[in-house]
């Protein structure tokens, strides 16, 4: 959607199965001085329920 609105290139990374240290080291490759927006999401399970 962002690309359609402003013609910018998006970089999408999925790190759901990796350690935080590996993720942080890759951000040096993904980010540049031209970076305008970073969006990070996280799922939360406050009640601790499992639906398996």
C-alpha positions in Angstrom: 0.0 0.0 0.0 2.8 2.4 0.9 4.5 1.7 -2.5 1.2 2.4 -4.3 0.7 5.7 -2.4 4.2 7.2 -2.7 6.1 5.0 -5.1 8.7 3.9 -2.4 10.3 0.5 -2.1 9.4 -1.5 1.0 11.5 -4.0 2.8 9.6 -6.7 4.6 11.4 -9.1 7.0 10.0 -11.9 9.0 12.0 -12.9 12.1 9.4 -14.8 14.1 11.6 -17.9 14.6 15.0 -16.2 15.2 17.0 -14.8 18.1 17.0 -11.1 18.8 20.7 -10.8 18.4 20.5 -12.0 14.8 17.6 -9.7 14.0 19.5 -6.6 15.3 22.5 -7.3 13.3 20.4 -7.5 10.1 18.9 -4.1 10.7 22.2 -2.5 9.7 21.7 -4.0 6.3 18.0 -3.0 6.0 18.1 0.6 7.3 19.7 3.6 5.6 19.7 7.4 6.1 16.8 7.5 3.7 14.6 5.3 6.0 11.4 7.2 6.8 9.3 4.6 8.7 9.9 1.5 10.7 6.9 -0.7 11.8 7.3 -3.5 14.3 4.5 -5.7 15.4 4.2 -8.2 18.2 1.5 -10.7 19.2 0.5 -10.7 22.8 -1.0 -13.5 24.9 -1.9 -11.8 28.2 -4.1 -14.6 29.4 -1.7 -17.4 28.5 -4.3 -19.4 26.7 -3.4 -21.9 24.0 -5.7 -22.8 21.1 -3.9 -25.9 19.7 
